[in-house]
Amino acid sequence: MVIGLTPGSVLCWMNKLTNGTSTSHKILERCLLSIMSEDEAIETLDVAIKEGVLVSTPNAKSTPASVKRSLLSFTQKLSKQRAKKDPYCFECHLPTSGLVQKCIMCVRSFHVECQRKNPLRPNYSVPSDRYQQYRFPLNESDMEESSDQEASRSVSDTLEAQRLQEHASYELDCNSNINIISQNPLKHESDSSDDVCFVSEQLPRKTKNYSTYVKSEETPHNEGNNELLLCTPCRLLKLSEFLNPPHMSNEELNYLLNYLWQMHHTWVENDVRKYMVNNWSDRDATLVKNVLFVNDLLSISDISRNIETKKFKHLFEILVDLLDLQHNIGIFFGTKCEEYNSTKWLLRDITHDLREISRCSDCFRHSIESNRSDFWFAKPCTQRHELVYAKQSGYPHWPAKVIRVMNKKNNTYDVRFFGGSHSRALVPARDILPIDTDTSKLKIKSSRQYNNAMRELICHKMLLHHPIYSFSFHADPREAENIINSALPHYMEPCSRSAKRARLATPKFNTRRSTAETTPSLPQRVLPRRRCRKAQGPENLQDSTFQIASSVIPSLAPEVQVSLASKVQVSLAPEVQVSLEDYNELMREVLHLNAQLSQKKAEVDIKREELNAVKRKRWCQLCLEEAQFDCCFMASYCSVMCQRRDKRRHQTNCNLQEKT
């Protein structure tokens, strides 16, 4: 017996009728006034009595007056009849009134006008909350409405094709890609689709294509109509395999889902099962389940268990459980309570992160593992990103990765910049340049931030030459860190100094060699030009050996010069070997200390964030727990009960505060 009552009404009644207690009509009507009007409360009570949810105990004389004076109790029938459909709309969580559609694959139901165009986007606005963890910027990629346009366009195209098929003089082939519907047919892709063309690539011109007669084929099922007959969870399950990122194993999937859940599950602190266990007996909880819910109750602990047991095989399957959790909370607590609003914030954050994982799972995984390496953004992904120079208003061109190209009609690039905090932005195509552009023409002023970004860019280019499996989920983090550390010294040498040394050394060497060639009859000993070249490293030391040998007797025969150079090289070989070992040992020590320093910095940052989070919290004036609301400027409380207990002590200060 599942009855469609106003959400929240059964909760209010059961708090008055626990353990078979009876009470009057007026009390049950009065307890509903906090969530509905008086007329709606009377109507809801009549529906509950009519459907047998509330049972009356009338007096011996069954007159209308005696019936109103009779006491009401909650039904005590534990037997549950399996319902054919859910009496509550899955989207608005209200009883089925008006045109309602039952899903063809499950017992869920929904109003036709409430159905989402895109199963990944809700049809409600998420309320703002001052305690929420963060707010997404206005230029966030999720603010782009391309997915909604695609969903609405697919439905409208299906309906338009059906309309034209009825009135046109030719038939359409449903499996063909040459059927053109518009009056001026153009052969091109949809303008709303996301394109992945390169920055320097020119799109082909749109050419006219005339409609041709094709053989008609009857499709067994109309996918457009079937899509409208499915509820949101069934549509998500149907699309989950296509939305799942490629090359992502089940272990990596559940690893990322576990991170998402640990980060965001604190939004919902109370669910239906937890409330029943804390406030009602098992019998009362069973009675409410039989009255309100068709399926088994899903709680927060159930979702955590599903993640631990690796039940989810696709990325967006977790949204099905979260939507069921939201639906149960909306039916039980009502849609105007804080518990229901918290599910909106939970779904908002998790859906945002799921979209980021679906775009590039490696980028998301590298970002959450940023404490392992300072150059986490330089690690290459399985899905290679195009490198460009992007320019925002008020800033110079900056190296960035292209996450995706959106809305081909407006040519908008979703990029993420190198260096700094790796900010994200939507940049028009006119402000995008290929990565091989000459930076000297861009007139970029050299700064510390720009040098760090270019250093990270060059490190990323070097890492692209390594096997991609070295940075995958199953790779050893220490091996990846060693690869990064080995790539960094190549760029750590200042290029400008080496270039200056090369320009200065070459003319001197050529001058001396030309002088020696002009006077071959007077061989003389030439001392080494620079004794400090040893500081450049063991490679340069070995090169200097040949320079010394070749400059000792420049006028001798080539055979004598070669033999003399080999003797000098053999005599200096032990010194070169010792210096090379010292250099390698010093490099290993520097890399080890650098890794320890990075780890300590990450730990200090984490502790600083925790300290700032604790400082921002407010504490209860009575029990010193985390406060939920303010009484006045002087005191805050975690619950109404603590406020009542502390009222006598705080009343004087509170009155003085109000007077001031």
FENHUFEN-V418709 format. One record per residue. N is the residue number from 1. PHI is phi as a letter, one per 20 degrees, with the letter a starting at -180 (none if undefined). PSI is psi in whole degrees, 0 to 359 (* if undefined). OMEGA is omega in whole degrees, 0 to 359 (999 if undefined). Layout:
N,PHI,PSI,OMEGA + N,PHI,PSI,OMEGA
This chain:
1,none,100,178 + 2,d,115,186 + 3,d,140,179 + 4,e,87,177 + 5,d,166,179 + 6,f,132,181 + 7,g,135,180 + 8,n,345,183 + 9,f,318,180 + 10,f,324,177 + 11,f,315,179 + 12,f,321,182 + 13,f,318,184 + 14,f,331,175 + 15,f,337,177 + 16,e,339,188 + 17,d,33,180 + 18,f,147,177 + 19,l,36,176 + 20,m,18,180 + 21,f,148,179 + 22,d,150,178 + 23,b,174,187 + 24,e,169,178 + 25,f,316,186 + 26,f,320,181 + 27,f,319,180 + 28,f,327,176 + 29,f,321,183 + 30,f,327,182 + 31,f,347,178 + 32,e,353,185 + 33,f,343,179 + 34,f,343,182 + 35,c,354,181 + 36,b,173,179 + 37,f,173,183 + 38,f,319,179 + 39,f,319,178 + 40,f,326,178 + 41,f,318,179 + 42,f,318,180 + 43,f,319,179 + 44,f,321,179 + 45,f,320,178 + 46,f,320,179 + 47,f,320,180 + 48,f,321,178 + 49,f,320,181 + 50,f,321,182 + 51,e,355,177 + 52,n,12,176 + 53,f,319,175 + 54,d,129,183 + 55,d,131,181 + 56,e,153,175 + 57,d,82,186 + 58,f,165,176 + 59,f,182,180 + 60,f,320,178 + 61,e,112,183 + 62,e,71,175 + 63,e,161,179 + 64,g,322,179 + 65,f,321,180 + 66,f,328,178 + 67,f,318,179 + 68,f,330,179 + 69,e,354,182 + 70,f,158,180 + 71,e,150,180 + 72,d,142,177 + 73,c,160,180 + 74,f,144,180 + 75,g,144,183 + 76,d,21,179 + 77,e,118,181 + 78,e,344,181 + 79,f,138,183 + 80,d,124,175 + 81,e,130,183 + 82,f,121,182 + 83,e,149,180 + 84,f,334,178 + 85,b,161,179 + 86,f,126,180 + 87,f,352,181 + 88,d,140,176 + 89,f,134,184 + 90,f,341,183 + 91,e,309,182 + 92,e,349,176 + 93,m,30,177 + 94,d,158,179 + 95,g,152,184 + 96,f,101,174 + 97,c,130,183 + 98,n,204,183 + 99,f,119,181 + 100,c,144,182 + 101,c,129,176 + 102,e,139,178 + 103,f,141,183 + 104,e,355,182 + 105,d,350,181 + 106,b,186,183 + 107,e,1,180 + 108,f,155,179 + 109,c,162,184 + 110,b,153,171 + 111,f,143,181 + 112,f,322,181 + 113,f,345,179 + 114,e,349,186 + 115,f,140,181 + 116,f,142,173 + 117,f,319,177 + 118,d,123,182 + 119,f,343,180 + 120,e,352,182 + 121,c,124,180 + 122,f,159,178 + 123,e,23,176 + 124,c,161,177 + 125,e,134,181 + 126,f,126,181 + 127,f,147,177 + 128,e,150,182 + 129,b,134,183 + 130,f,345,179 + 131,e,1,183 + 132,f,155,189 + 133,f,317,182 + 134,b,163,176 + 135,c,138,181 + 136,f,140,179 + 137,f,162,182 + 138,f,334,180 + 139,e,18,177 + 140,f,147,184 + 141,f,334,180 + 142,f,345,178 + 143,f,348,179 + 144,f,133,188 + 145,e,28,184 + 146,f,322,182 + 147,f,322,177 + 148,f,321,179 + 149,f,322,179 + 150,f,317,181 + 151,f,314,180 + 152,f,326,180 + 153,f,321,181 + 154,f,319,179 + 155,f,317,181 + 156,f,324,178 + 157,f,323,179 + 158,f,315,179 + 159,f,322,179 + 160,f,322,179 + 161,f,321,178 + 162,f,320,181 + 163,f,318,180 + 164,f,330,180 + 165,f,332,180 + 166,f,325,188 + 167,d,347,184 + 168,f,160,180 + 169,e,351,177 + 170,c,165,182 + 171,d,152,182 + 172,d,140,174 + 173,e,115,186 + 174,f,338,182 + 175,d,3,184 + 176,e,151,179 + 177,d,16,181 + 178,d,3,177 + 179,f,126,181 + 180,d,130,186 + 181,e,326,186 + 182,f,162,181 + 183,f,324,175 + 184,d,85,189 + 185,f,136,176 + 186,c,135,182 + 187,e,97,179 + 188,a,169,179 + 189,f,170,181 + 190,f,139,181 + 191,f,340,183 + 192,e,354,182 + 193,f,153,178 + 194,e,126,182 + 195,d,154,182 + 196,c,27,179 + 197,f,155,181 + 198,f,165,184 + 199,f,319,182 + 200,e,358,182 + 201,e,136,178 + 202,e,129,180 + 203,f,145,179 + 204,f,155,179 + 205,f,149,177 + 206,f,122,183 + 207,d,149,179 + 208,f,143,179 + 209,c,118,184 + 210,e,146,181 + 211,f,143,180 + 212,c,156,177 + 213,f,132,180 + 214,c,162,180 + 215,f,130,182 + 216,f,142,176 + 217,c,134,181 + 218,e,127,178 + 219,e,140,183 + 220,f,328,183 + 221,c,144,176 + 222,e,109,185 + 223,f,328,179 + 224,f,318,179 + 225,f,320,179 + 226,f,327,179 + 227,f,326,180 + 228,f,346,180 + 229,e,2,181 + 230,d,148,175 + 231,f,173,183 + 232,f,315,178 + 233,f,320,179 + 234,f,324,176 + 235,f,323,177 + 236,f,318,178 + 237,f,326,180 + 238,f,328,181 + 239,e,354,187 + 240,f,322,181 + 241,f,325,180 + 242,f,330,180 + 243,e,351,182 + 244,f,135,180 + 245,f,142,177 + 246,f,158,176 + 247,m,25,178 + 248,d,121,182 + 249,f,170,180 + 250,f,326,178 + 251,f,316,178 + 252,f,322,179 + 253,g,309,182 + 254,f,333,174 + 255,f,316,179 + 256,f,321,178 + 257,f,323,178 + 258,f,321,177 + 259,f,315,179 + 260,f,316,184 + 261,f,320,179 + 262,f,332,181 + 263,f,324,193 + 264,d,351,186 + 265,f,344,180 + 266,f,349,174 + 267,g,315,183 + 268,e,107,180 + 269,e,342,184 + 270,c,129,176 + 271,c,183,186 + 272,f,312,183 + 273,f,320,180 + 274,f,321,178 + 275,f,318,180 + 276,f,318,181 + 277,f,323,184 + 278,e,338,188 + 279,c,335,186 + 280,c,165,174 + 281,e,169,181 + 282,f,324,181 + 283,f,315,179 + 284,f,321,178 + 285,f,321,178 + 286,f,321,179 + 287,f,318,180 + 288,f,322,178 + 289,f,319,181 + 290,f,330,183 + 291,e,322,190 + 292,d,320,195 + 293,d,139,177 + 294,e,310,180 + 295,e,175,177 + 296,f,148,181 + 297,f,139,177 + 298,d,126,183 + 299,d,177,179 + 300,f,322,179 + 301,f,327,178 + 302,f,319,179 + 303,f,320,177 + 304,f,321,179 + 305,f,322,179 + 306,f,325,178 + 307,f,319,180 + 308,f,322,179 + 309,e,3,178 + 310,l,48,180 + 311,f,327,185 + 312,f,129,179 + 313,d,343,179 + 314,c,161,190 + 315,f,313,188 + 316,e,9,176 + 317,f,334,179 + 318,f,334,178 + 319,f,331,179 + 320,f,314,178 + 321,f,322,180 + 322,f,323,177 + 323,f,322,175 + 324,f,320,177 + 325,f,317,178 + 326,f,320,180 + 327,f,316,179 + 328,f,319,179 + 329,f,322,178 + 330,f,323,178 + 331,f,318,188 + 332,f,309,184 + 333,e,339,186 + 334,n,163,184 + 335,e,3,181 + 336,d,15,183 + 337,d,169,181 + 338,f,330,179 + 339,f,320,180 + 340,f,321,177 + 341,f,326,179 + 342,f,328,176 + 343,f,329,176 + 344,f,317,178 + 345,f,321,178 + 346,f,312,180 + 347,f,325,179 + 348,f,311,184 + 349,f,316,183 + 350,f,320,178 + 351,f,321,177 + 352,f,314,180 + 353,f,326,178 + 354,f,322,176 + 355,f,319,179 + 356,f,321,179 + 357,f,320,181 + 358,f,330,178 + 359,f,314,177 + 360,b,106,181 + 361,f,329,180 + 362,f,319,178 + 363,f,317,181 + 364,f,318,181 + 365,f,320,178 + 366,f,325,181 + 367,f,323,180 + 368,f,345,176 + 369,d,29,183 + 370,f,341,179 + 371,f,347,179 + 372,f,332,183 + 373,b,143,176 + 374,f,340,182 + 375,d,44,180 + 376,f,329,181 + 377,f,341,180 + 378,e,350,180 + 379,f,134,180 + 380,f,156,180 + 381,d,160,175 + 382,f,319,173 + 383,e,102,185 + 384,f,135,180 + 385,e,142,176 + 386,f,139,180 + 387,d,131,183 + 388,b,172,167 + 389,d,116,181 + 390,d,146,182 + 391,c,126,172 + 392,d,162,181 + 393,f,126,180 + 394,n,0,181 + 395,c,156,177 + 396,f,176,174 + 397,f,137,187 + 398,c,140,178 + 399,f,140,185 + 400,b,163,173 + 401,d,142,176 + 402,e,115,177 + 403,f,315,177 + 404,a,161,175 + 405,d,118,188 + 406,d,151,169 + 407,l,76,186 + 408,g,338,180 + 409,f,324,180 + 410,d,353,179 + 411,l,64,180 + 412,d,133,181 + 413,d,131,173 + 414,e,107,187 + 415,c,160,174 + 416,c,129,191 + 417,e,152,172 + 418,f,152,175 + 419,m,161,177 + 420,m,227,180 + 421,e,7,179 + 422,l,56,183 + 423,f,161,184 + 424,d,147,181 + 425,b,157,172 + 426,d,116,187 + 427,d,131,177 + 428,f,160,185 + 429,f,333,182 + 430,f,341,180 + 431,d,19,180 + 432,d,132,177 + 433,c,149,177 + 434,f,158,184 + 435,f,340,180 + 436,e,13,177 + 437,f,142,178 + 438,f,116,184 + 439,f,339,179 + 440,f,333,178 + 441,f,342,181 + 442,e,344,178 + 443,l,52,178 + 444,e,126,180 + 445,f,130,182 + 446,f,132,179 + 447,b,171,180 + 448,f,319,180 + 449,f,319,180 + 450,f,321,178 + 451,f,321,177 + 452,f,321,178 + 453,f,317,178 + 454,f,325,176 + 455,f,318,178 + 456,f,324,178 + 457,f,314,181 + 458,f,322,176 + 459,f,320,178 + 460,f,319,179 + 461,f,322,178 + 462,f,321,181 + 463,f,340,178 + 464,f,339,180 + 465,e,350,179 + 466,e,159,178 + 467,f,142,184 + 468,f,334,181 + 469,f,349,177 + 470,f,343,181 + 471,c,14,181 + 472,f,181,183 + 473,f,322,184 + 474,e,1,181 + 475,f,159,178 + 476,f,124,181 + 477,f,327,180 + 478,f,323,177 + 479,f,318,178 + 480,f,321,179 + 481,f,323,177 + 482,f,322,178 + 483,f,318,179 + 484,f,317,180 + 485,f,327,177 + 486,f,333,179 + 487,e,335,183 + 488,f,316,183 + 489,g,335,179 + 490,f,332,180 + 491,d,344,182 + 492,f,336,176 + 493,f,129,179 + 494,f,119,183 + 495,f,327,183 + 496,f,320,181 + 497,f,314,180 + 498,f,323,179 + 499,f,320,179 + 500,f,318,180 + 501,f,319,180 + 502,f,322,181 + 503,f,326,181 + 504,f,324,185 + 505,f,326,186 + 506,f,311,181 + 507,f,322,179 + 508,f,315,181 + 509,f,319,179 + 510,f,323,180 + 511,f,314,181 + 512,f,320,180 + 513,f,320,178 + 514,f,325,178 + 515,f,319,180 + 516,f,325,180 + 517,f,330,180 + 518,f,336,180 + 519,c,72,183 + 520,f,341,184 + 521,e,349,181 + 522,d,81,177 + 523,f,136,179 + 524,b,155,182 + 525,e,126,179 + 526,d,122,180 + 527,f,157,176 + 528,f,144,184 + 529,f,317,186 + 530,c,122,176 + 531,e,343,183 + 532,e,5,180 + 533,f,346,177 + 534,f,332,182 + 535,f,347,181 + 536,f,344,179 + 537,p,168,182 + 538,f,330,180 + 539,f,316,180 + 540,f,331,178 + 541,f,319,178 + 542,f,324,177 + 543,f,323,180 + 544,f,336,178 + 545,f,316,179 + 546,f,328,178 + 547,f,320,178 + 548,f,315,183 + 549,f,321,182 + 550,f,339,181 + 551,e,357,182 + 552,f,305,181 + 553,c,81,184 + 554,f,343,185 + 555,e,357,181 + 556,f,171,179 + 557,f,158,180 + 558,f,323,181 + 559,f,320,180 + 560,f,322,179 + 561,f,319,180 + 562,f,316,180 + 563,f,320,179 + 564,f,320,179 + 565,f,321,179 + 566,f,322,178 + 567,f,317,179 + 568,f,321,180 + 569,f,319,179 + 570,f,322,181 + 571,f,331,180 + 572,e,359,183 + 573,g,314,178 + 574,g,320,179 + 575,f,319,178 + 576,f,318,181 + 577,f,318,180 + 578,f,316,180 + 579,f,324,178 + 580,f,318,178 + 581,f,318,178 + 582,f,320,179 + 583,f,315,179 + 584,f,319,179 + 585,f,319,178 + 586,f,321,179 + 587,f,318,178 + 588,f,320,179 + 589,f,319,179 + 590,f,318,179 + 591,f,321,179 + 592,f,316,178 + 593,f,325,178 + 594,f,319,178 + 595,f,318,178 + 596,f,320,179 + 597,f,319,178 + 598,f,320,179 + 599,f,318,179 + 600,f,322,177 + 601,f,319,179 + 602,f,319,178 + 603,f,320,178 + 604,f,320,178 + 605,f,319,179 + 606,f,315,179 + 607,f,323,179 + 608,f,320,177 + 609,f,318,178 + 610,f,319,179 + 611,f,318,178 + 612,f,323,178 + 613,f,321,179 + 614,f,323,180 + 615,f,328,181 + 616,f,345,182 + 617,f,156,174 + 618,d,151,188 + 619,c,148,182 + 620,f,139,181 + 621,f,337,186 + 622,d,303,186 + 623,d,358,178 + 624,m,21,172 + 625,e,175,180 + 626,f,127,184 + 627,f,151,180 + 628,d,337,181 + 629,b,165,180 + 630,d,138,171 + 631,e,314,176 + 632,b,195,181 + 633,f,339,186 + 634,e,338,189 + 635,b,150,175 + 636,c,156,184 + 637,c,155,179 + 638,e,339,181 + 639,b,167,178 + 640,f,328,180 + 641,f,316,178 + 642,f,325,178 + 643,f,321,179 + 644,f,319,180 + 645,f,327,183 + 646,e,8,186 + 647,f,318,184 + 648,f,319,181 + 649,f,325,185 + 650,e,351,188 + 651,f,322,182 + 652,f,311,179 + 653,f,322,181 + 654,f,319,178 + 655,f,319,177 + 656,f,322,179 + 657,f,320,179 + 658,f,324,180 + 659,f,321,180 + 660,f,*,999
